[in-house]
C-alpha cells in the first residue's frame, strides 16, 4: 500500500511530462508500473477476504463473499432491471397461485443465469480494465510514428467490457418479457420500464483496479 501510494502520487504528472518530452515509451512504463502496484493491492485484498471467509461457517462465508464482491464491483453487482421487475411482480395484487409459483420458479432460473453472467463480467473487467490507461498513450505514440490521427482516433475499438454488459442487458430483456407475458396489461404497466437509449450509452467505469 505504501509503495502504491508513493508511486501514484506523482504518476500522473510524470506521465504528462514524458508525453511533453515526446517519450511515450516512458509514459507507458509509468502506467504499467502503476497498474502493477494497483493489481498487487487488489491481490492482497482478495487474499485476506478469502482467508476471512475460510474461517467462517459456510452460510456466513457466502454472505461475506457476496458483500465483498458488491463492495469491490458496485457496478457489476448493483440491482438489475430483472431483479427490480421480479420485486415489483411479487407485490402485485390479483396474481393467481399458479402465477405466483411460476414467477418464483422463473426468478430462481434468472438468478442462476445472472450469477454466471456477473462472473463473466467480473472476469472481463479484471482482464481488460487494467489495460485501459494505456490506450490514449498508445494512440498518441502511433500518431507520433506517422499514422493518420483520423485512422488512429476515428476507428471504433472492440470493447469486451461493453459486450459483457450487453449480454446482461439481453438477459434482463428476456426475463422481463417472460414476466410480462404472465401478467395483465394493467400489471405490466406497473413494472420497471426498459432503459431509454440515452440511459443505455456506454458505462464509464471509474472503479480503481485495486478496489477489488
N, C-alpha and C positions, 0 to 999 in steps of 0.2 A: 504494500500500500504506500509506504514512504517513497519507494523508488518511482512508482507510478505518479504520485502527486508531484514530486520534484520535477520529473521529466515533462509532464503535461503542462505545468505552469508556464513553460516557455516554448512549448512545441509549436503553437500557432504562429507566434512571432518569428520563430526560426524557419518555419515553412515559408512564410511571407518573404523573409529576407533571401532565402535560397531562390525563390522564383524571381525576385527583383534582380538577383545576380545571374539570372538565366541558367540556373543549375537545378533542373527538375529532378535529376537523379538524387541529389542531396535531399530535396524536399520529400521524395518518395521514401528514402531511407529513414527520415524522421517519422513520417507517417507510419511506416512499418514497425518501427520500434515502439511507438505509442500504442499501436494496435496490439503488439505482443504483450506489452505490460498490462493493458486492459484485459486481455484474454487470460493472463495469468491470475489476475484478481478474480475474474469470473470462475476460473477453475477452483480457486480456494473457497469461494462462496459455495459452489456446488459440492465440493468435498465435505465441508463441515455440515451442510444441510443434510447430506446423505448419512453422515456419521450420527447426527442427532436423531434422524428418523430410525436408524438401526437400533437405537436404544429404547424405542417406544413400542407399545403393543401395535398390532397390525392396523387397527382402525385409526388410532391416533397418528401413526406414521403416515397413513394415506391422507389424513386431513392436513398434516404438516406439509407433505409434498405438494398438495393442491394449493395451499396458501403460498408456499414458496414460488411455485410456478406462476401464480397470479400476480404476485408482487414483482417477480422478475420480468414477466412478459405481460404487462397490463393490457396491451392492445390485442394480443392473441387470446387471452383468457377473459376478456370482457364479456358481458352478457350479449348473446347474439339475438338477431331478429327471430330466429327459430325458437329460442328459449322464451323470449317475450311472448311469442304467439301462443305457445303451449300454456304459459302462465295465465294469459287472458282467457284462453279457451276453458281452462279449469274453473273459472269464476262465472261462466255464462249460465244464465237461468234457462230452464226448459230442455236441458240435454237428457236424452234417454239413458237408461243404464247401459245399454249396448254401445251407445256413442261414447259414453264416459270410459268404458272398458277399452274401446278401440283407440281412444286418444291416449290412454295410459300405455298401451302396447306400442303405439306409434312413437311416443316420447322416449321410451326405452331404446327403441331402434335408432332414433335420432341421436340420442346422447352417445350411443356407442359409436356411430359414424362420426359424430362431432369430435369425440376424443381422438380418433385416428387422424382426422383432418388437422386438428390443432397440433398434434405431434408432428405431422408433416410440415406445417407452417413453422413450428419452432426449429426443426432441423434445418429448414431452408434459411431461416433468419440467421441461425448460428453459422451456417456455411458462407452466406453471401454478404451479410451486413458488415462484417469486418473489412470487406474489400471495398466498400463504398467510398471511404475517404480518398482512395487512390484515383478515383475516376476522373475528377476535374484535373488533377495534376497530369495524369497520363494523356488526357486530351490536349492539354496545353503543350506537353512535350511533343506530341505529334505535329501540332501546328508549327512549333519551333523547328521541327525537322523538315518542314516544307509542305506538309499536307494542307489542302484547302480547308479553311475554317468551316465553310459550308458543309464539306463532307464529314468533318470531324464532329461538329456540334449539331449538325442537322439530321444525322442518322438516328433512327429510333432504336435504342438498345433493347435487347431482350431483358425482361425483369422477372427473374424467378420468384422473387418475393411477392410481387403483384400477382403473378399467376397462381401462387399458392393461396392467396386470399380470394382470388376469383373462384377457386374450387369450393371454398367455404360458402361464398355467396350463392353458388349454384346449389349447394346442399340445402341452404336455407330456403331458396326459391322452391325446391322440390317438395320439401316437407311442409312448408306453409301452404302450398297448393293442396296437398293431401288433407291437411286440417280443414281448409276452407271447403273442400268437397264434402265434408261430413256435416256442414252447418247450413243454416238457412241464410238467405241474403242479409237479413237483419243482423244476424250474429256475425257474419263475415265482416260487416261494416264496422264492428267494434274491435276487430283485430288490428295489430300494428300495421301501418302502411309500409309498402316497399320503399326503400330509399330513392330519392329523386336522382336524376342524372348528375346534378351538381354534387349531391352528397356522395356519389359513387366515384368521385375523382380520386386519383391515387392518394393513398395514405402516406403521410410524411412520418416516418418512424424516427424519433429522436432519442430513443432509449439508449443510454450509453451501453456499450458492449459489456462492460464489467458489471452492470446491474444484474446480470443473470446469475 
